[in-house]
Amino acid sequence: MRVFDGNDDILGAVGETLGTSDWTTITQEQVDTFADATGDHQWIHVDVDRATRESPFGGPVAHGYLTLSLVPMFGQQIYRVANAKMGVNYGSNKVRFPSPVPVGSKVRSTAVLTEATAVSADVVQMVVTHTVEVDGVSKPALVAESVSRVYF
């Protein structure tokens, strides 16, 4: 766990690999719940039989945006900012899904602090690049620049 002590600590850590999260298993229940929440019921995600028969992936796969939605959880496992009043998700820059995440596979993220900018005396904007890997697969499932603001 990388712990930042304040603005200067964050600003001085640009380029640093912050760490790697724990593995988490993607379940069909997660995929189905995500499909219900987003309205994206494409068969490659939710129809296990058809995805097994017809999909080039050999079975159902997680939504790319489901994988992206795990970034906050991964970030909490990798780093935190001590003495912050709050942190807010400010958005994402580049987001790519280079390879699928099969249901039942394990994923984890490695995070790098790509940019840090003092927005004001008590606010720092952080850009953290998350690379999400699937256990046993060489090509990442997700590479995304997550932008957040930390308020002191």
Disulfide bonds with the S-S distance in Angstrom:
none
